[in-house]
Amino acid sequence: MKFKLLGVLFLLCVSCSDDDRVIEDLALEGDWVLSNVICYCSFEEDVDFSLTTINFNSSRAMVTVSHESENIFFRENGEHFYGGQANRINFSDGSVYFFETKGEQLTLSFEDNPDIADDEVTYVFVRED
């Protein structure tokens, strides 16, 4: 009986720790500038995406978002805690993004809800010099 109880407790501890694991991809670390937004939406021709920047701090599991215009493309200004596993980033509001880094480019694609038409959106960032 003791061994069964210990086994169950061990499995609970292991499974819980995997769910809360922070993404440890150092390729995300640093400053990024928004270069494009791909979606089923339209923007004015002169929209300047580069006024939105983000900074990933993996040691704090935090992304800082800054908008220098009235347009909010990715998230509100400020610090946002994130978690996730593999190539998925989860925010506390329930939003999930798939990420991919290729050289100096970061792509964040919103995990769309199949019950909502046209909610797909992809953000393309480039590493800030």
C-alpha beads as a LAMMPS data file, in Angstrom:
LAMMPS data file: protein, C-alpha beads

129 atoms
128 bonds

1 atom types
1 bond types

-500.0 500.0 xlo xhi
-500.0 500.0 ylo yhi
-500.0 500.0 zlo zhi

Masses

1 110.0

Atoms # bond

1 1 1 0.000 0.000 0.000
2 1 1 2.836 2.422 0.880
3 1 1 4.563 1.756 -2.424
4 1 1 1.393 2.392 -4.412
5 1 1 0.829 5.689 -2.598
6 1 1 4.445 6.749 -3.146
7 1 1 4.194 5.782 -6.817
8 1 1 1.052 7.857 -7.313
9 1 1 2.599 10.870 -5.524
10 1 1 5.736 10.582 -7.652
11 1 1 3.704 10.516 -10.872
12 1 1 1.684 13.540 -9.761
13 1 1 4.840 15.518 -8.984
14 1 1 6.471 14.637 -12.296
15 1 1 3.374 15.413 -14.378
16 1 1 2.747 18.755 -12.627
17 1 1 6.313 19.967 -13.055
18 1 1 6.207 19.354 -16.831
19 1 1 3.063 21.462 -17.260
20 1 1 4.623 24.529 -15.625
21 1 1 7.995 24.293 -17.361
22 1 1 9.217 27.569 -18.815
23 1 1 10.400 27.610 -22.411
24 1 1 14.157 27.543 -22.360
25 1 1 14.929 28.589 -25.919
26 1 1 17.777 31.084 -25.807
27 1 1 17.047 32.009 -29.428
28 1 1 14.073 34.048 -28.121
29 1 1 16.259 36.065 -25.753
30 1 1 16.706 39.745 -26.544
31 1 1 15.097 42.620 -28.411
32 1 1 12.840 42.200 -31.439
33 1 1 11.152 44.730 -33.749
34 1 1 7.852 43.965 -35.444
35 1 1 8.295 43.954 -39.231
36 1 1 5.005 42.492 -40.485
37 1 1 1.569 41.265 -39.419
38 1 1 -0.064 38.603 -41.578
39 1 1 -3.811 38.169 -41.071
40 1 1 -7.283 38.391 -42.592
41 1 1 -7.325 42.113 -41.899
42 1 1 -6.293 45.319 -43.581
43 1 1 -3.930 48.095 -42.588
44 1 1 -3.361 51.573 -43.884
45 1 1 -0.537 51.732 -46.426
46 1 1 1.671 53.888 -44.221
47 1 1 1.364 51.774 -41.036
48 1 1 4.730 51.484 -39.287
49 1 1 4.966 48.085 -37.606
50 1 1 8.489 48.878 -36.372
51 1 1 7.042 51.083 -33.616
52 1 1 6.246 47.847 -31.758
53 1 1 9.131 46.118 -29.991
54 1 1 9.353 43.143 -27.653
55 1 1 12.050 41.866 -25.328
56 1 1 12.204 38.267 -24.137
57 1 1 13.850 37.687 -20.768
58 1 1 13.935 33.912 -20.373
59 1 1 15.439 33.978 -16.875
60 1 1 12.326 35.839 -15.640
61 1 1 9.917 34.104 -18.085
62 1 1 8.763 37.546 -19.157
63 1 1 8.255 39.432 -22.407
64 1 1 8.167 43.238 -22.338
65 1 1 6.074 44.880 -25.062
66 1 1 6.455 48.510 -26.117
67 1 1 4.300 50.425 -28.613
68 1 1 5.345 53.900 -29.679
69 1 1 2.103 54.510 -31.560
70 1 1 -1.618 54.263 -30.952
71 1 1 -1.712 50.885 -32.740
72 1 1 -1.530 47.776 -30.602
73 1 1 -0.594 44.793 -32.740
74 1 1 0.739 42.065 -30.464
75 1 1 -0.064 42.667 -26.774
76 1 1 -0.652 45.671 -24.503
77 1 1 2.342 47.744 -23.364
78 1 1 4.090 46.301 -20.351
79 1 1 5.479 43.076 -18.970
80 1 1 3.758 39.755 -19.604
81 1 1 4.697 36.447 -17.986
82 1 1 4.782 33.447 -20.276
83 1 1 5.173 29.709 -20.061
84 1 1 4.798 26.808 -22.408
85 1 1 6.566 23.846 -23.849
86 1 1 8.541 23.108 -26.984
87 1 1 7.561 25.753 -29.553
88 1 1 4.396 27.002 -27.781
89 1 1 4.189 30.176 -25.701
90 1 1 1.232 30.499 -23.306
91 1 1 0.135 33.767 -21.722
92 1 1 -2.028 34.158 -18.623
93 1 1 -5.019 35.354 -20.660
94 1 1 -5.157 31.930 -22.346
95 1 1 -3.657 32.996 -25.651
96 1 1 -1.152 30.599 -27.195
97 1 1 1.411 31.294 -29.903
98 1 1 3.636 28.947 -31.855
99 1 1 7.104 30.376 -32.336
100 1 1 9.907 29.752 -34.778
101 1 1 13.298 31.413 -34.958
102 1 1 15.365 31.424 -38.140
103 1 1 18.534 33.450 -37.918
104 1 1 17.523 37.018 -37.146
105 1 1 13.777 36.416 -37.616
106 1 1 11.154 35.404 -35.066
107 1 1 7.688 34.292 -36.154
108 1 1 4.817 34.120 -33.645
109 1 1 1.632 32.505 -34.945
110 1 1 -1.540 32.709 -32.893
111 1 1 -3.070 29.306 -32.156
112 1 1 -6.430 29.832 -33.780
113 1 1 -9.754 28.683 -32.446
114 1 1 -11.497 26.491 -35.043
115 1 1 -14.862 27.866 -33.868
116 1 1 -13.873 31.433 -34.812
117 1 1 -13.494 32.307 -38.471
118 1 1 -10.492 34.346 -39.552
119 1 1 -8.727 34.632 -36.174
120 1 1 -5.405 33.512 -37.663
121 1 1 -2.628 36.040 -37.221
122 1 1 1.136 35.779 -37.581
123 1 1 3.632 38.326 -36.275
124 1 1 7.051 38.572 -37.890
125 1 1 9.824 40.172 -35.836
126 1 1 13.453 40.879 -36.669
127 1 1 16.242 41.034 -34.122
128 1 1 17.053 44.596 -33.109
129 1 1 20.650 45.671 -33.705

Bonds

1 1 1 2
2 1 2 3
3 1 3 4
4 1 4 5
5 1 5 6
6 1 6 7
7 1 7 8
8 1 8 9
9 1 9 10
10 1 10 11
11 1 11 12
12 1 12 13
13 1 13 14
14 1 14 15
15 1 15 16
16 1 16 17
17 1 17 18
18 1 18 19
19 1 19 20
20 1 20 21
21 1 21 22
22 1 22 23
23 1 23 24
24 1 24 25
25 1 25 26
26 1 26 27
27 1 27 28
28 1 28 29
29 1 29 30
30 1 30 31
31 1 31 32
32 1 32 33
33 1 33 34
34 1 34 35
35 1 35 36
36 1 36 37
37 1 37 38
38 1 38 39
39 1 39 40
40 1 40 41
41 1 41 42
42 1 42 43
43 1 43 44
44 1 44 45
45 1 45 46
46 1 46 47
47 1 47 48
48 1 48 49
49 1 49 50
50 1 50 51
51 1 51 52
52 1 52 53
53 1 53 54
54 1 54 55
55 1 55 56
56 1 56 57
57 1 57 58
58 1 58 59
59 1 59 60
60 1 60 61
61 1 61 62
62 1 62 63
63 1 63 64
64 1 64 65
65 1 65 66
66 1 66 67
67 1 67 68
68 1 68 69
69 1 69 70
70 1 70 71
71 1 71 72
72 1 72 73
73 1 73 74
74 1 74 75
75 1 75 76
76 1 76 77
77 1 77 78
78 1 78 79
79 1 79 80
80 1 80 81
81 1 81 82
82 1 82 83
83 1 83 84
84 1 84 85
85 1 85 86
86 1 86 87
87 1 87 88
88 1 88 89
89 1 89 90
90 1 90 91
91 1 91 92
92 1 92 93
93 1 93 94
94 1 94 95
95 1 95 96
96 1 96 97
97 1 97 98
98 1 98 99
99 1 99 100
100 1 100 101
101 1 101 102
102 1 102 103
103 1 103 104
104 1 104 105
105 1 105 106
106 1 106 107
107 1 107 108
108 1 108 109
109 1 109 110
110 1 110 111
111 1 111 112
112 1 112 113
113 1 113 114
114 1 114 115
115 1 115 116
116 1 116 117
117 1 117 118
118 1 118 119
119 1 119 120
120 1 120 121
121 1 121 122
122 1 122 123
123 1 123 124
124 1 124 125
125 1 125 126
126 1 126 127
127 1 127 128
128 1 128 129
